[in-house]
Amino acid sequence: ESRWPFLFGAIIVPSLIQVVILPFLPESPRYLLLEKHNTSKAEKAFQTFLGKDDVSHEVEEVLAESRVQRNTKLVSILQLLRTRAVRWQVITVVVTMGCYQLCGLNAV
């Protein structure tokens, strides 16, 4: 019992390591490209992650994915349940997850 403070204090070491290392880690290329709109830093991050000089294909891929994502229409839960093609899949998943929560498996 007298060692509990040491157990709780042990988390300080990984936290300090993370704080020291964090400034040296590159940002996510997707974040830099899509949120910050900084193509040069995104290319540099891709080069760091992939280890190659020509990353134009990857940048174009992320931009194309972003365009497709912007054109995607969001669907509400009621619209999802009204769509005949996916109704039974949604009901099956909801019933399965409901049974999983009620059977007490999470507690085990």
C-alpha positions in Angstrom: 0.0 0.0 0.0 2.9 2.4 0.6 3.9 2.1 -3.0 0.7 3.4 -4.6 2.1 7.0 -5.0 4.9 5.5 -7.1 2.5 3.6 -9.3 0.5 6.8 -10.0 3.7 8.7 -10.5 5.1 6.3 -13.0 2.9 7.8 -15.7 5.1 11.0 -15.5 7.9 9.3 -17.4 6.0 8.4 -20.6 4.3 11.8 -20.5 7.6 13.6 -20.4 9.0 11.5 -23.2 6.0 12.3 -25.3 6.3 16.0 -24.6 10.0 16.0 -25.6 9.5 14.0 -28.8 6.2 15.6 -30.0 7.8 18.7 -31.6 10.0 16.5 -33.8 7.2 14.4 -35.3 5.8 15.5 -38.6 2.1 16.6 -39.0 -0.3 14.4 -40.8 -0.1 15.0 -44.6 -3.9 14.9 -44.9 -4.3 17.5 -42.1 -1.7 19.8 -43.7 -3.3 19.5 -47.1 -7.0 19.6 -46.4 -7.2 21.7 -43.3 -4.2 24.0 -43.4 -4.1 24.1 -47.3 -0.3 23.9 -47.1 0.8 21.8 -50.1 4.5 22.2 -49.6 4.5 21.0 -46.0 2.1 18.2 -46.9 4.5 17.0 -49.6 7.4 17.2 -47.2 5.4 15.1 -44.6 4.6 12.5 -47.3 8.2 12.4 -48.3 9.1 11.8 -44.6 6.5 9.0 -44.2 7.0 7.3 -47.5 10.8 7.8 -48.0 10.5 8.9 -51.6 11.0 12.1 -53.5 8.0 12.1 -55.9 4.8 12.2 -53.8 2.6 14.0 -56.4 0.5 10.9 -56.9 -0.3 10.7 -53.2 -1.2 14.4 -53.0 -3.5 14.0 -56.0 -5.1 11.0 -54.4 -5.8 12.8 -51.2 -7.3 15.8 -53.1 -9.4 13.5 -55.2 -10.7 11.7 -52.1 -11.5 15.1 -50.6 -13.5 16.1 -53.6 -15.5 12.8 -53.5 -16.1 13.2 -49.8 -17.4 16.8 -50.3 -19.9 15.5 -52.8 -21.2 12.8 -50.6 -24.7 13.4 -49.3 -25.3 12.8 -45.6 -28.3 10.6 -44.7 -30.4 10.8 -41.5 -31.3 7.7 -39.5 -34.9 7.9 -40.7 -33.8 8.1 -44.3 -31.6 5.2 -43.7 -34.4 3.1 -42.3 -36.7 4.2 -45.1 -34.3 2.9 -47.7 -35.4 -0.6 -48.6 -31.9 -1.7 -49.7 -30.2 -1.2 -46.4 -33.1 -1.5 -43.9 -32.5 -5.1 -42.9 -28.7 -4.6 -42.5 -29.3 -1.7 -40.2 -31.9 -3.6 -38.1 -29.6 -6.6 -37.9 -26.7 -4.5 -36.6 -28.9 -2.6 -34.1 -30.4 -5.9 -32.7 -27.0 -7.5 -32.5 -25.4 -4.6 -30.7 -28.4 -4.3 -28.4 -28.1 -8.0 -27.5 -24.4 -7.6 -27.0 -25.0 -4.8 -24.5 -27.8 -6.6 -22.6 -26.0 -10.0 -22.3 -23.4 -8.6 -19.9 -20.4 -9.6 -22.1 -18.9 -6.1 -21.6 -18.7 -6.7 -17.9 -16.8 -9.9 -18.4 
